[in-house]
Amino acid sequence: MNENITKRYELLSKKVIKGLESRQMSGYYAANREEALKTALSLIPEGSTVTMGGAMSAHEIGLPQALAEGNYNFIDRDKMEDKRAAMLAAYDADFFLASANAMTEDGVIVNIDGNANRVSAIAQGPRHVLFIVGMNKICDDVDGALKRARNVAAPINAQRFGLNTPCTKTGSCMDCKTPDTICCQFLITRYSKHPGRIHVILVNEYLGF
């Protein structure tokens, strides 16, 4: 990235972390993917049971691979025949790995889901939720975050999954009700009732969609 953008993201991350802390969530800054991976592993004790949703950002920093190769009970949904069992295991996991479709500058996290396994685990169940979030996903406010989630993240994910939705043809949300829609549940995480449950690593790179 351009060094001016990198510098802006570094400064902006301080505001985001302060916002997260005001909402009983913990924020961490990582200058790059390598630093993000190191921070993530420092937060997950060895022996922990770890599951995840479809967090591309976690894959991009190499976290699932590191957990699979390390001393962790990593439940890899993609490698299990019983996908439902893998999803249900998330609710009793020590850590659930996630990303955000968008975040606000003051620490509100926005996610859209199709099957709801991801947003439901973020909301309730796992003892800890660890978000990996590229600074490219930071928006001014909730309205901006929702627009980003619907008009940037959702169309790209629908294209990635090969779905037959209007947004795969137009590139932006058409507020559809087609059977293939992945915009079924919207989760806005503005506060954590349980201090220390939600951790967010902000990475000064372009990650995810």
C-alpha positions as CSV (number, residue, x, y, z in Angstrom):
1,M,0.0,0.0,0.0
2,N,0.9,3.6,-0.4
3,E,2.9,4.8,2.6
4,N,0.5,7.7,3.2
5,I,-2.4,5.3,3.4
6,T,-0.4,3.0,5.7
7,K,0.4,6.0,8.0
8,R,-3.3,7.0,8.1
9,Y,-4.4,3.5,9.0
10,E,-1.8,3.4,11.8
11,L,-3.2,6.6,13.2
12,L,-6.8,5.6,12.7
13,S,-6.2,2.3,14.4
14,K,-5.7,4.1,17.7
15,K,-9.2,5.6,17.5
16,V,-10.7,2.2,16.6
17,I,-8.9,0.5,19.6
18,K,-10.1,3.2,21.9
19,G,-13.7,2.7,20.6
20,L,-13.4,-1.0,21.1
21,E,-12.2,-0.6,24.7
22,S,-15.2,1.7,25.4
23,R,-17.4,-1.2,24.4
24,Q,-15.7,-3.8,26.6
25,M,-13.8,-5.3,23.6
26,S,-10.0,-5.6,23.3
27,G,-8.2,-4.1,20.3
28,Y,-4.6,-4.7,19.0
29,Y,-2.7,-3.2,16.2
30,A,-0.5,-5.2,13.8
31,A,1.6,-3.5,11.2
32,N,1.5,-6.5,8.9
33,R,0.3,-10.1,8.5
34,E,3.3,-11.6,10.2
35,E,2.8,-9.4,13.3
36,A,-1.0,-10.2,13.2
37,L,-0.3,-13.9,13.3
38,K,2.1,-13.6,16.2
39,T,-0.4,-11.5,18.1
40,A,-3.2,-14.0,17.4
41,L,-1.1,-17.0,18.6
42,S,-0.2,-15.1,21.8
43,L,-3.9,-14.7,22.6
44,I,-4.7,-18.4,22.1
45,P,-3.3,-20.7,24.8
46,E,-2.0,-24.0,23.6
47,G,-4.5,-26.8,24.1
48,S,-7.4,-24.5,23.3
49,T,-10.3,-25.8,21.2
50,V,-10.6,-23.4,18.2
51,T,-13.2,-23.2,15.4
52,M,-14.0,-20.6,12.8
53,G,-16.5,-19.4,10.3
54,G,-15.5,-18.4,6.7
55,A,-12.9,-15.8,7.8
56,M,-10.8,-15.2,4.7
57,S,-8.7,-12.7,6.7
58,A,-7.6,-15.4,9.2
59,H,-6.5,-17.5,6.2
60,E,-4.6,-14.6,4.7
61,I,-2.4,-14.2,7.8
62,G,-1.9,-18.0,8.0
63,L,-3.7,-18.5,11.3
64,P,-5.7,-21.7,10.5
65,Q,-2.5,-23.4,9.2
66,A,-0.5,-22.4,12.3
67,L,-3.2,-23.8,14.6
68,A,-3.5,-27.0,12.6
69,E,0.3,-27.5,12.9
70,G,0.5,-26.5,16.5
71,N,-0.6,-27.8,19.9
72,Y,-4.3,-26.9,19.5
73,N,-7.5,-28.7,19.1
74,F,-8.4,-27.0,15.8
75,I,-11.7,-28.1,14.3
76,D,-11.4,-27.5,10.6
77,R,-14.9,-27.4,9.2
78,D,-13.6,-27.7,5.6
79,K,-12.0,-31.1,6.4
80,M,-15.0,-32.6,8.3
81,E,-17.7,-34.6,6.5
82,D,-20.3,-33.6,9.1
83,K,-20.5,-29.8,8.5
84,R,-23.3,-29.4,11.0
85,A,-21.3,-31.0,13.8
86,A,-18.4,-28.7,13.0
87,M,-20.7,-25.7,13.2
88,L,-22.3,-26.8,16.5
89,A,-18.8,-27.4,18.0
90,A,-18.2,-23.6,17.7
91,Y,-20.7,-22.9,20.5
92,D,-18.6,-24.7,23.1
93,A,-15.2,-23.7,21.7
94,D,-12.5,-21.8,23.6
95,F,-12.0,-19.5,20.6
96,F,-14.0,-18.7,17.5
97,L,-12.1,-17.1,14.6
98,A,-13.9,-14.5,12.6
99,S,-13.5,-11.4,10.5
100,A,-15.8,-8.4,9.9
101,N,-17.6,-7.4,6.8
102,A,-17.1,-3.8,8.1
103,M,-16.2,-1.9,11.2
104,T,-16.8,1.7,12.3
105,E,-14.1,4.1,13.5
106,D,-15.5,3.9,17.0
107,G,-15.5,0.2,17.3
108,V,-18.8,-1.2,16.1
109,I,-18.6,-4.5,14.2
110,V,-20.9,-5.3,11.3
111,N,-21.4,-8.8,9.8
112,I,-23.9,-10.3,7.3
113,D,-24.5,-14.1,7.1
114,G,-26.4,-16.6,5.1
115,N,-26.6,-19.7,7.4
116,A,-26.2,-17.7,10.6
117,N,-23.5,-20.0,12.0
118,R,-21.0,-17.3,11.9
119,V,-23.0,-14.4,13.4
120,S,-24.7,-16.6,16.0
121,A,-21.3,-17.8,17.3
122,I,-20.1,-14.2,17.4
123,A,-23.1,-13.2,19.4
124,Q,-23.2,-16.1,21.9
125,G,-21.5,-19.4,22.7
126,P,-17.7,-19.5,22.3
127,R,-15.7,-18.4,25.3
128,H,-13.7,-16.0,23.2
129,V,-14.1,-14.5,19.7
130,L,-11.0,-13.4,17.8
131,F,-11.5,-11.1,14.9
132,I,-8.8,-10.5,12.2
133,V,-9.7,-7.3,10.5
134,G,-7.8,-5.4,7.7
135,M,-7.9,-1.6,8.1
136,N,-9.5,-1.5,4.6
137,K,-12.8,-2.4,6.3
138,I,-13.0,0.6,8.6
139,C,-15.9,3.0,7.8
140,D,-17.0,6.3,9.2
141,D,-20.2,5.1,10.9
142,V,-22.8,2.2,11.1
143,D,-24.6,3.4,8.0
144,G,-21.3,3.3,6.1
145,A,-20.4,0.0,7.5
146,L,-23.8,-1.5,6.5
147,K,-23.4,-0.1,3.0
148,R,-19.9,-1.6,2.8
149,A,-21.1,-5.0,4.0
150,R,-24.0,-5.1,1.5
151,N,-22.3,-3.5,-1.5
152,V,-18.7,-4.6,-1.2
153,A,-18.4,-7.8,0.9
154,A,-21.7,-9.5,0.0
155,P,-21.4,-9.3,-3.8
156,I,-17.7,-10.5,-3.7
157,N,-18.6,-13.4,-1.5
158,A,-21.6,-14.3,-3.6
159,Q,-19.3,-14.3,-6.7
160,R,-16.8,-16.4,-4.8
161,F,-19.4,-19.0,-4.0
162,G,-20.8,-19.0,-7.5
163,L,-24.2,-18.0,-6.4
164,N,-27.1,-16.9,-8.6
165,T,-27.9,-13.5,-7.0
166,P,-28.5,-10.1,-8.7
167,C,-25.4,-8.7,-7.0
168,T,-23.1,-11.1,-8.8
169,K,-24.3,-9.5,-12.1
170,T,-24.5,-5.9,-11.0
171,G,-21.7,-5.7,-8.4
172,S,-23.9,-4.0,-5.8
173,C,-26.7,-5.0,-3.5
174,M,-30.2,-5.3,-5.1
175,D,-31.9,-6.1,-1.8
176,C,-32.9,-9.4,-3.3
177,K,-35.0,-12.3,-1.8
178,T,-33.6,-15.0,-4.1
179,P,-33.0,-18.5,-2.7
180,D,-29.2,-18.0,-3.1
181,T,-29.1,-14.8,-1.1
182,I,-26.4,-14.7,1.6
183,C,-27.8,-11.5,3.2
184,C,-30.2,-13.3,5.6
185,Q,-28.9,-12.2,9.0
186,F,-27.3,-8.9,10.0
187,L,-25.4,-8.6,13.2
188,I,-24.2,-5.3,14.7
189,T,-21.9,-5.8,17.6
190,R,-21.8,-2.5,19.5
191,Y,-21.0,-3.8,23.0
192,S,-19.8,-6.9,24.8
193,K,-21.6,-7.9,28.0
194,H,-18.6,-10.0,28.9
195,P,-15.3,-8.2,29.2
196,G,-12.4,-10.1,27.7
197,R,-14.5,-12.2,25.4
198,I,-14.1,-10.3,22.1
199,H,-10.6,-9.5,20.7
200,V,-10.0,-7.6,17.5
201,I,-6.6,-7.5,15.7
202,L,-6.5,-4.6,13.3
203,V,-4.0,-5.3,10.5
204,N,-2.5,-2.5,8.5
205,E,-3.0,-4.4,5.2
206,Y,-5.8,-5.0,2.7
207,L,-7.4,-8.2,4.0
208,G,-10.6,-10.0,3.0
209,F,-13.4,-8.4,1.1
